[in-house]
Amino acid sequence: MTDTKAPKEIIERIEKLRDLINDYRYHYHVLDESTMSEAAADSLKHELSQLEEQYPELITPDSPTQRVAGRALDKFTKVKHAERMISLADVFSKEEIRDWLERIAKLGAVNPELFVDIKMDGLAMALIYEDGLLKQAVTRGDGKVGEDVTMNVRTIENVPLRIDLMGHVEVRGEVVIFKADFDKINEAQKAAGKPEFANPRNLAAGTIRQLDPKVAASRPLKFMGYDMVSPNLPKNSDVYDKLNELGFRTSRQQKVYKDINGAFEFIEHLNTVRGDFPFGTDGAVIKVNDRKVYQALGIVGKTPRAAIAYKYPAEEATTIIKDIVISIGRTGAATPVAVFDPVQLAGTTVRHASLHNADEIARLDARIGDTAVIYKAGDIIPQINRILTELRPSDSKPFDYEEALHEQYPELEFERPVGEVVYRVKGSSADQMLKRAIEYYASKPALNIEGLGEKNVEALIDSGLVSSIADLYTLTPGQVMDLERFGELSAHKLVENIQATKNPPLAKFITAIGIRHIGAQTAIDLAAHFKTLDNLRDATEKDLTEMPGIGITVAESILAWFADEDNLALLDKLKEIGVEPVYEDNSNGKLAGLGFVVTGTLDSMGRDEAAEKIRALGGEFHSSVVKSTNYLVAGRNTGKSKLEKAAKLGTKVIDEAEFLKLLGE
C-alpha cells in the first residue's frame, strides 16, 4: 500500500474486499464454480469502488475495480514480440502424424514423450507480467509484430491482473467467446432487429480490435492459456500446471503419453466429446513434451518442428454448382468461385466456395451443373472436396477458364506469369488497384468525400497510412498533418469529411464499393429491393435475376464481389469500426415513377448534380432516352439525336426552368 492517511480499519477492509472479490472471480471465471451469488459479488465490488473513490491513494493497478474500460484509443500501438508467436503446421491423418514423428526422430527426437491438448479456436494473445502485475497484452499479428490491446484485455474477467510470480512472465493463449455466450449475443441481436454475428472466433477477434474498450467490456470474452514463454519450464505439462497454479484458465483436456498409440486413442476420444466443450475447436495439438528438445528441434518458416495440429474431418455436405464466377481481388488476381444454392454446413449457411485457380478447377474437373462435396476447412472456410461425376449432367462441358475471363471481363487483359498459378489483370499492382478503389469510393457518384481526390489518395497510400478503405476511418488529424500536402485545417477537415460518411445511404455505399456493372441507378434498385447490405450479401443468383433489369452478367458480378474473401474481410472491418449503411426510402418522393434524361448544358447545375436531385426525389436518371423515359431535359447546345429519339418515343421535352419547377426549386 502507498502512504495514506486512511484509517487502519479502512485499509484492512479494502484489502479483504479485494481478496474476496478476486477469490470469487477465480472460482467463477476460471473454475466455473460460484462461491456467492452475482448480486452479492456486485455489492462487494460497489463497496470497494466507493471506498477507493473516498481514498484514491489506495487504488492499485491490480484492484478489481481497475478492469473498468477506459477511454477509446485513436489507434493500436505496434509491439515487437520478444519471441516469435508461431503457428502450427496442420496434418489431417494418422499417417501424417507418423511421418512427423519419423522426421523429428532423424533430428534426434526418438520416441519422445508427447503432450496432447485440444486446439481452441480463438484469437492468439500474449500477456506480459512484470513482477506480478499485468503490463501488456499483445496480439499475434504477423508473428513478429503484434498490436497492444492491453486496455481491452484488462476488461476480461478471467485474466489475472496480478499473479504470484516475480520477474518477467509471458503467458500465451487464446481469447475466445464460449458457444453458449455467443448464442445469447445473437439472440439479443435478433430480438433487436440487428444482423447476427457469423461465428464466435470472428466476434472475439473483432471485439479485441475495437478501439473503444467499453465494447470489449460489454462482451463475455475469456482467455484460455496454453503456453508460457518465460520462465522456461522443463516440460509443456509443467507449463499447464503452472498456469493453473497462477490462476489462468486452460482447456483442462491435456494429457501426456509415452507412445503415439495412446495419443491416437485420446485424439479420437476428444473428437467424440468436443461438441460438448464450451469453446469452439477444430482439432488437437501434439507437442514434444520436453521443452529443451522442443527448442532444439527449431523452426521451419513460421512453424516449429516439435509440434503439429491434427485437424478433425470437417462436416461435409453436397450441393449443385449453379455457376462459376471470377472475382478480381485487390491485387488484380482473378479467383474463380463456385456459386450454389444455400446449404447448411457446420452450423452456418454457405453459398459459395473458392476454387482458388484454373489448375484447381482442372484438378477437380469442376463444371457448372456438377454435384460437389463441400466441407469447412478449420470450421470456417468452405472448400470443395471432390466432384461426384456419377451425378454429372449428360450435356456437361469442361470449364474453359480463359474463355470465362474474356466473357466476364471483356474490357480487361489478363496474364499468367511464368511459374504462377494465378491469372492477373495485366499491368496492375496492389497499390494501383487500391488507389483506384479509394478514389472511386470517395468520388461524387459514390460517397463524395471532399478532399480525397487523386493526389491526396496517393499521399495517404504512399505514406503507408492507408492500406485499405477501412483505414480511412482510423485516420487522425495528427497523422494527416504530417503529410506534405496538408496543414492543420485541411487535415482536420479531411478527417471530419471521412467520419461524416460512417452512415452513408445504402445505395451510395453499394455504388462506392465498386461492384462491376453496378452504376448509381442499379445500386438504388438493389438498395430498394434488399433494404440492407447483409441481405444483398446473402442474395442468390435467383434472388438477383428475379429483379427487373438484373441479368445474369450483373448477377454474376455481384456474386463474385461478395464471394471474394478480401471484400468480405473489408466489409467486416468497416462494420467493426462503425461504418453502417442506412437504407433511405425515396419511393414516395414527388418524382417517384418518373424517368429523366438530361442533355446539353444546364446553367444551374451539372449533370451529376441533376441526377442526384432526381434520385433523391424518387425519380430515375437515364443515360439515354428509352421507352420508360418521361422527360428529356434540354439544356443549351442540345444535340439533335436525343430530341429525335424523344419525338419518336413520345417523350416530353422540357427546358431547364420547367425542370427546376419539377424539382421544387
N, C-alpha and C positions, 0 to 999 in steps of 0.2 A: 504493500500500500504506500502511496505517496504521503508526504507530510500533510496533515489536515487538522482542523480544529473540531472536527466532528466528534461527538461523544463516543466513548469506547463501545457502548452498547449498540450504537448505530453501525459502527464498523463491523462488529461481530454479526449483527443482523444481516448486513449486506453480504458478508462472506458466506453465511449459512444459506441465504436465499440463492446465491449463485451456485453453491454446491448442490443444493436440492434440485434446482431447475436443470442444471447440467446432467444430474443423475436421471431425471425424468426424460430429458432429451435423448440420452444414450439408450435407455431402455426402450423408449417409444420408437425412435427413428433408426436405431441400429439393431436392437434385439427383437423388435416387434412385440414388445411387452409394455403393459401400461401399469405404472406404479400409482397413478392417481387419475382422476377424470381430467379431461381437457379444460373444463371450466375452472377446476382448482388450480391447474398449472397456469392458466391465463391470469388468475387472481394473484398468484405469486409473482408473475412477471410484471403485472401492473404495480404491485407494491415496490418491487425493485426499481422500476422505472421512476416512480415518484421519489424514492429516497435518493437516487442518483441525480435527479433534477434538483433536489434540495441541496445535495452535496456533490457538485460536479467534479470536484477534485478527486473523488473516489472512483470515478469511471476509469475502467481499464479496457484495453483493446479486446480482451477475451471475455468481457462481460456478455451474458446472453442478450442484453439489450442492444449490443452493437451489431447484431445481424440486420438491423433495420436498414432498408435500402437508402442509399444516399442520393445525391444529385445525379442527373443524367450527364453522360460524358459527351464530348464532341466527337471523339474517335477513340479506338483502342490503340494502345502503345505496342509496338513490336518488341518481342523479347527473344533473345537467343538462348536456346536450351544449353545447359552446361553439358548434358549428354544427350545425343540424338534420340528422339522419340521414334522408334522403329515400328514398322507394320509387319505382320507375319505373312509368309507365303502360304497360299491355300492349296490343300490337297482334297481329293474327292473319293478316294478309295483306300482300302487296306493295303493294296499293292503299292500305292504311292507312299504310304507310311513306312512300309518295309524298305522301299527304295531310299527313303530319307535316312533310316537307321543304317543302311549299308554305306551311304555316303559319309556320314559322320564317323562311322567305325573306321573307315580308311584314314580319317584325320586324327585317330587316337581315342575316340569316344566309343569304346567297345562295351556293349551290353550296359549302357548307363541306366541308373535309376531314373524313372520317368515321373514327372509331375503332370497330372491331368486336371483340367478345370473346364467348366462350361464357358463358352465365349459369349460375352454380353454385347448387345447391340446398342451402343451409345456414342457419345462424343468423348474422345480421349482427352484427358486432362492431367496436368502436373500440378501438385500442391507443394509449395515450398515453405518450410518452417525454419525459423531461426530461434534457437534457444527456447523452443517450446511454443512460440507464437506463430500463427499463420501470417506469412509475409506476402505471399504472391500465389496467384493461380494463373496458369498459362495453358492455352490450347495447344494441340499438336502442331497446327499449321502445316508446313511442309516437312516437318520432322526436325529441321534445324532451327527454324524461327517460328514462334507462335505469337499469340496476342494475349496481353494482360487483361484478364477478365475477373480480377480479384473481387471487385465490388459486387459482381453478380454471384460469384461462388460463395461469398460470405453469407448470402441470404439462404443458402441450402442448409436445412436444419440438421442433417446428419453429418455435416462436415465439422470436425472439432476445430474450434478457434484456438485452443491450446492443447498440446499433447505433453505427456510426461517423458520427454526425451530432449536433452540439451544438444547444442551444436546445430549443424546444418542437416536437415532432413528433407528428402524429396520423395513424396508419395505419388504414385501414378494410378490412374483408374479411369472409369467411365462415368460420365454424367448421363443419367437415364431418367425416363419417366415410366413408372410402372404401368402395366397394361390397364389395371382397374382404374387408376387415376386418369389415364388417357381417355378411357371410355366416358368417365364423368365429365371431363372437359368437353368432349364432343357432344354429349347430351345437352350441356349448357349452351354450347354454340348453336345447336339445332333449335333449342327452345327459344333462343333469342333471334332466330332467323338469320344467323350468320353461317358462313361456309365452315364445314368441318375440316379438321386438320388431317393430313394424309396418313401419318404414322408416328409412333412415339419417338423414334430416333430423330426424325426431321424436326419435330416440335422441340425436343430437348436442345438440339443444335441451334435452332433458330432463336430459342429463348436466351441461351447463353450469349448469343451475338447481338442481343438488344443493347443499345447504348443506355437505356434507362433501366437501372437496377430494380425499379419498382415492378417491372414486368417479370423479372426472374423471381422476385419475392412472392409474386401472386400465383406462381405455378409450382406444383409439387415435385420439384427436381430432387434427385438423390444422387449421391456419389458412391460408387462401388469400387473399392480399392482392389488392385491386383498386383502391385509391384512397389518396391522401394529401391530407388537408385542409390540413396545413401541414408543410413550407413549400409555398407555392403555385407550382407549376412551370408553364412556358408551355403544355405540351400534355399530354393524357392519355397519349399514348405515352411521353412523358418520365417520367411517374409510374411506369409499369411498368418502365422501365429503371432508375429509382432504387430501386424496391422490390427488384428482382433484385440490384442492386449492394449494398444494405443487408443482404441475406441472407434476404429473405422469399420464400416460395414463391408463385407466381402460376399461372394456368391454363396458361400457355405457348402459348396459342392466339390471342393478339391480333394484329390486322393493321390497317393504315391504308390507306384508299382515297380517291382523288381524286373518284370519282363513285359513284353508287348502284349502277350495274350490276356493278361489281367487288365491291361489298359483297354484292349479292344472290347472286352465284356462291359467295362464301365462306360465306355463311349456309347455302346449300344443301349445300355440302361438309361443313360442321360437322354437319348433320343426318344425313348418311350415316355419319359416323365417331363420333358422340357416344356410341354404345353401348359403344365401346372405352375411353372415358375412365374413369379410376379413380373419379371422383366423379359424383354424380347431377346431371342437368341437364334443363331443360325448354325452353330457348330460347337466344337470342343477344341481347347488349346492343349497341345502336348509339348512339354519342355524337358530338357535335360535338367534334373533336379539340382545337381552340383553346380553352383554358380561360378566356381573357378573354371571348371571345364566349359561351362556355357560361354564365358567370356573369352576363353582361349580359342574356341571354335570360330569366333569372329563374325563379321557381317559381309554379306554379298549384296551390293547395291543398297537397298533400303531394308533388307530383311536379314535377321540373324540366322546362322546355320543351325543353332541349337534349339529352335522352336518352330512349330508349324501349326496351322489352323486347319482342322479337319471340318469340312463343310457337309452338313447333312443333306441328303437328297431333298431338293425343293419340291414343293407341291406342284403338280402338273395339271394341265387342262388341255383340251383340244378345241380348235376354232378354225373357221374358214377364212383364208386370206382374201379380203374383198378387193384390195388394191395394194400396189407398192408405189409409194410416193418418195420423192427425193428431196431432202432438206439441205439447204445451203447454210452451213454454220458460220459463226463469227470470223473464222479464219479462211473462209472460202471453200472449205471441204464439203464435198457432196456426199451425204449419208442417206442410204436407202432405208425406208421404214415400212414394215408390213402393217397394214391397217385392217382391223377386223371388227366384227360386232362386239359390243361389251361382253366380257366374260369375267367371272369371279375367280380370283387366284390369290391364295394366301391371305384371304380376308379383305382384299381390295379389288376394285373394278379396273380391269385392264382393257385398253382399246387399241394399243399398238405396241410394236416391239422393233427395236433396231435390228437391221440386217447387216449393219457395220460397213460393208463394202461389196464391190462386184464379185470378188473372189469368194466371199462367204455365201452370196446368192448362188454362185456356181457350185460350191461345195454341197450346199443343201439341195440344190436344184429346185429352189423355191419359185413357185409360179402363182400368178393370180388365179384364184379358184381352188388352190390346194388346201387340204386339211393339215394343219400344223399342230404339233405338240409343243405347248409353251410352258415355261416354268419361270420362277423368280430366282435369279441369282442373288444370294445374300438376302433373301426375303424382300428385296426392294426392286431390282431392275428386271423387267420382263425380257426373256430371251426365247428364241425358237430353238428347241432341242433337235427336232427332226421333222421331216415331212412324211406323212402317211401316203405314199404313192399308190397304195392299193385303192384309195378313195379318189384318185385324181380323175377329173372330168375327161371324157374322150376327146374333146376339142382343145385340150390344153396345149399351150405353146411356151417354149422356154422364154424366160425374161431377157430381153435384149437391153442391156444397161445403157449402152451408148445411144441407142435409139430413144430410150426413155428420157435421157438427159436432153436430147435435142427437142423432143416433144414438150417436155415440161418447162424448159428454159431456152426457147428458140433464139433469144437475143444474146445469150451468153456463150462464150467459148470455154471449153474445159480441156485440161491436160492431166495426164497421169505421169508424174515424174518417175524417172528410172529408179527402180528399187523400192517404190512405194506402192501400196495397195489402194490408195485413196485418189479419186479424181478431185481436182481443184479448179476453181474459176481461174482462167488464165490471166496472169498479171496481177493477181490480188495478193494482199498481205493482211495480217490480222489488224494492224494499225489503220490501214486504209479502209477496211470494212467497218471498223469501229467509228472512225471519223465520219464516214458517210451515214452510218446508223444514227449517230448523235445529232448530226446536222439536220437530218430528216425529222428526228424526234422533236427538235426544237423549232422546226420551220412553221410558217404561218398556217399551212393546211393541217398541221398536227397540233402541238401544244403551244406554239407561238411564244417561245421563251425569249424575250428581248435580251440582247447582249450575248447570245450564244450562237453567233454566226461562225463562218468557216474559220477565220483566223483565231478566234478565242477557243474554239473547239480544238484546233491544232495545238495551241499553247497548253491547254489543260491535259491533253493526252501525251504530248511530247515531254511534259514535265514529270509524268508518272502519277499525277494526282488522280487521274480518271482512267480506269481500265475497263469500265463497263458503264452502261446507262445508269445503273443503280448508284454508282459512286458520285454522280452529280448531286444526289440528295444528302450526302455526308460532307460536302464541301463547307468550309468555314471561311468567313471574310479574311481571316489572317492568312490562310493558305493561299487564297486567290491573290491577295495583295502582294505576295512575294514574286508573282509573275511580272515580267517586264511590261506587259500591255495594260496593267491595272494600277489604279490608285485606290485610296481608301474608299472614296464614294462609289466608284464603279464596281469595286469588289463587293461591297455591301449590297448594292443594287442587284448584281447578278445573283447572289445567293438568295436574296428576297424573291426575285422573279422565279427562280427554280423551285423554292419552297412553296410558292403560290400555286404550283401545279400538282400538289400532292393529292388533290381530289378532283381530277380532271373529268369532264364529261366522258362517258364511256365511249361514245362514237369517236371523239377526238383521240382517246387513248388507243383504240383499235387502229386508227389511222397511223398514230405515232410509232407503234412498234414495228411497222414496216412489213406487214404480210404482203407478199407479192400478189398483184392483181386487185388489191383492196384499196380503192380510192375513197374519197370522203363520202360519196353517196352510198356506196356499198357498206361502208363502216356504219353509217346511220341506219341502214336497213338491218344489219346484223345486230346492232345495239337494241333496236326496237323489237326485234324478234326474240333475242335471247335474254335481254334485260340485265344480265350480269356476265362478267368476264369468265367466271367459273363455268357457267352454262355453255358459253361458246367453246371453252377449253375442252369440255366433255362431249361436244357435239360429234355425232357420227356422220358418215358420208350421206346417209339417207336423210338425217336431220337437215343437212345443209342444202342438198339438191332439191328438197321439197319447197324451199323458199323461192319465190319468183325472182328471176334474174341471176340465180346462182346455179351455174352449170358445173359439169364435172371438173373442168380446169380450175375454176376458182375454189371449188370444194377441196380438190387435191392440194392446192396451195395452202389453204387454211389448215388442213390435216397435217401437212408436212411441217408447218411452222410450230404447231402445238405438240408435235411428236419429237421435236429436237430437244435433247437434254439441256443444252446451253440456254435455249429460250425458256424452258420450264424453270431452270435454276434462276434465271433473271427475274421471272415473274414472282417466284417465291421470295427472292431477296428484296424486290420492290415492296412486296406485301409486308415483309418483316420491318422495313423502315418506315411504314405508314403510308405508302402510295396506294390509294384505294379509289379506283374509278367509280363514278356515280352516274347512273342512268338518268337522263333528262328526257321526259316525255313531252315532245312538241306536237303530238298527233292532233291536238285541239287548237293549234295555232291558227291565226287568221288566214294563212296561205296553205293550210293543210289540203292535200289532194291536188295541188296545182303544180304544174311543171313549167320551168322558165329556162330560156336561153338568153344570154347577154352577148350582143355583138357590137362591134365598133368601140368607140371611146366614150366613157361616161365622165362628166365633169366633176361629179360629187364623190366618186369612189372608184376604186379599181375593180376588176372582175372578181378577184378573190374575196374582197370585202362584200361585194354584191352577193356572191354565192353564200357567204357566211350568214348574211341577213335573211336571205331566202330560207335557208335551212333552219335558222333559229325560230322562224315563224311557221315551221312545219311544211314548207314547200320543198320541191325537188329542183336541183340545179342540173340542167342537161348541158353536155358539151356540144351537142348538135341537135337540130330540130328533128323530132320524131313524132309519131302519132300522138303520144301522151303529152306532148308539149302544148301548154295552153297559151303561153305568152312568149313572143320574141321581143326582147327589149332592145330597141335600135338606137344606139348612140351615134356620135359623129363618125363619119368615114365608114359607114356600114357597107359591107360587100354585097353584091347582087345575089350570090348563090344562096345565102341563108334566106333572103327576102323571097326569092323564087320558091324555095322549098316550103316556106311558111304559107305562101299563097296556094301552093299545090295541096297542102295538108289542111288548109283552113285554120291555121294558127293565127291568133290575133297579134298584130304588131302594135306595140306601144312605144312612146318616146320616154325619155328619162323622167320628165315631170310626172307622167302617169304612173311610172314605176315607183317613184317616191311616194305618191299618194297611196298606192297599194301597201307600201311598207309602213305607212302611217307617219311619214316624216315631212 
